[in-house]
Amino acid sequence: MTRDDTRPLYGKRALVTGGARRIGRGLAMALARAGASVAITYRGSAEEAEHVVIDLGGLGVQAIAVGCDVHHEWSVERAIEDAVTGLGGLDILVNNAGRFETEALEHIKLEQWDEMFATNTRGPFLMGRHAYPHLKRSRGRIINIGSLGGIHPWSTHAHYCTSKAALHMLSQTMAKAWAPDISVNCVAPGMIVTTG
């Protein structure tokens, strides 16, 4: 297959964190339909990840799944290297892996707060930092999945909203720090109801 108007990402290599289920799976499939080779990460969804790789391969692109826990730098570093080795480089990083939880502000435990930030803010920071040399080489891009909750305060989601607001600022900082070599954007979807 070659690049054409229906496959504008032909020849590009993308990594989607949390790509085994829900929004991440949809993002991975969209990238593949546009012609990109796709690596996905998963944490506890190995079986789902295998199915996604099969579905991606059915679209005629190279696809791999790598285990990764974005809380741990060693895991992030290994996942980036596995993705780069498997795809032959990296052009696009989609920081999708995230956590969502409803809790009244006065009942949020410190562990819940820290877990939310470890996933939604620290994870994308670690992924971006370790992908940086590969994306700089390819003059690639980072797409962070933010949230309207990072812009508007939702009273029963304080830890979530605050972590996503931090991700929005991290995205702006990355964009300034790494321009013009790496393009960085953040999208802020609203509530997305998913099944499974």
Summary of the structure (lengths in Angstrom):
residues: 196
radius of gyration: 16.3
end to end distance: 32.8
largest distance: 55.5
contacts: 664
relative contact order: 0.14
helix: 48%
strand: 16%
